[in-house]
Structures are given as structure tokens and as C-alpha cells.
Amino acid sequence: QVLDTKDLQVFKVTVNGQDAKFVFGEKHSFKGTPLEITLPFELRRGQEAIVEISFESSPKSSALQWFSPEQTSGKKHPFLFSQCQVEWI
């Protein structure tokens, strides 16, 4: 499984609560850096997987947008969203 990243520091990846191995691929000047995740189990057709990534962004991280708590409907927590799409290979 490969996700696109740009200027992120990744600390931990879990899938359905289990630790997953991950590595960064070769950095591309305009595409960013692929984050390659190895699932800790074999995924069956129709099986759901919840991927959690503990990361830190930087001012250079593109396509990430942050809403302050005041900008969200609940007004209690900040919200992060990406304009990019996940690409599972």
C-alpha cells in the first residue's frame, strides 16, 4: 500500500490497531515522497481496514489544510483534511 506524502515526518502506522511496517520511497521533486505501508495481515476482499498514521507536518507540507476549532461545526477540535487522494497499489 502506497500513500503520497510531502514533507511529513511519520512516527507510527497501525492497521486495525496492529503496528504496521512502513518506509519512505525515493523522493521526487514535484510528486513528493511515497509512504510504503506493509499491512500486518493479509487483507481479504471486502475486509475493512482502519489505517492510523501518527505524523507531524511542516510549513512546506503541501495539500494539507487545517481548520481551527472555531472553523468547525462542533467548535471544539481542530480538523485536518487533504486535497489529495489515496492511491492503494
C-alpha positions as CSV (number, residue, x, y, z in Angstrom):
1,Q,0.0,0.0,0.0
2,V,1.4,3.3,-1.0
3,L,0.4,6.8,0.0
4,D,1.7,10.1,-1.3
5,T,3.4,12.4,1.2
6,K,5.3,15.7,1.1
7,D,7.4,17.0,3.9
8,L,5.8,14.8,6.6
9,Q,7.6,13.1,9.5
10,V,5.9,9.8,10.2
11,F,6.3,8.2,13.7
12,K,3.9,5.2,13.7
13,V,1.4,3.4,11.4
14,T,-1.2,1.0,12.7
15,V,-3.8,-1.0,10.8
16,N,-6.8,-2.2,12.7
17,G,-4.8,-1.5,15.9
18,Q,-1.8,-3.6,14.9
19,D,1.6,-2.0,14.3
20,A,2.5,-1.9,10.6
21,K,5.9,-1.6,9.0
22,F,6.5,1.5,6.8
23,V,9.3,3.0,4.7
24,F,9.6,6.1,2.6
25,G,10.4,5.6,-1.1
26,E,12.5,7.8,-3.3
27,K,11.7,11.5,-3.1
28,H,10.5,13.1,-6.3
29,S,11.0,16.9,-6.8
30,F,7.3,17.7,-7.5
31,K,5.5,14.5,-6.6
32,G,6.7,14.2,-3.0
33,T,7.7,11.0,-1.3
34,P,5.8,7.7,-1.4
35,L,5.0,6.2,2.0
36,E,5.0,2.4,1.6
37,I,3.0,0.6,4.2
38,T,3.2,-3.2,4.8
39,L,0.0,-4.5,6.3
40,P,0.5,-6.7,9.4
41,F,-2.1,-9.2,8.0
42,E,-3.4,-10.3,4.6
43,L,-6.4,-8.2,3.6
44,R,-9.3,-10.2,2.2
45,R,-11.8,-8.9,-0.3
46,G,-14.5,-6.9,1.4
47,Q,-12.5,-6.7,4.7
48,E,-12.3,-3.2,6.2
49,A,-9.0,-1.8,7.4
50,I,-8.6,1.3,9.5
51,V,-5.2,2.9,8.9
52,E,-3.9,5.3,11.5
53,I,-0.8,7.3,10.9
54,S,0.9,9.3,13.6
55,F,2.7,12.2,11.8
56,E,4.0,15.7,12.0
57,S,3.5,18.2,9.2
58,S,5.7,21.2,8.4
59,P,5.0,24.6,6.7
60,K,6.3,23.0,3.5
61,S,3.7,20.2,3.6
62,S,1.5,20.9,0.6
63,A,-2.1,19.9,0.1
64,L,-2.8,19.9,3.8
65,Q,-5.4,22.3,5.2
66,W,-6.1,23.0,8.9
67,F,-9.3,24.3,10.4
68,S,-9.1,25.9,13.8
69,P,-11.7,24.7,16.3
70,E,-13.7,27.9,15.6
71,Q,-13.9,27.0,11.9
72,T,-15.5,23.5,12.5
73,S,-19.2,22.7,13.1
74,G,-18.6,21.5,16.7
75,K,-16.2,24.3,17.5
76,K,-14.2,22.0,19.9
77,H,-11.4,20.4,17.9
78,P,-9.2,21.4,15.0
79,F,-9.6,19.5,11.7
80,L,-7.1,18.4,9.1
81,F,-8.0,17.5,5.6
82,S,-6.1,16.8,2.4
83,Q,-6.9,17.7,-1.2
84,C,-5.0,14.6,-2.4
85,Q,-6.4,11.2,-3.0
86,V,-5.3,7.9,-1.5
87,E,-3.8,5.5,-4.0
88,W,-3.7,1.9,-2.9
89,I,-1.5,-0.3,-5.1
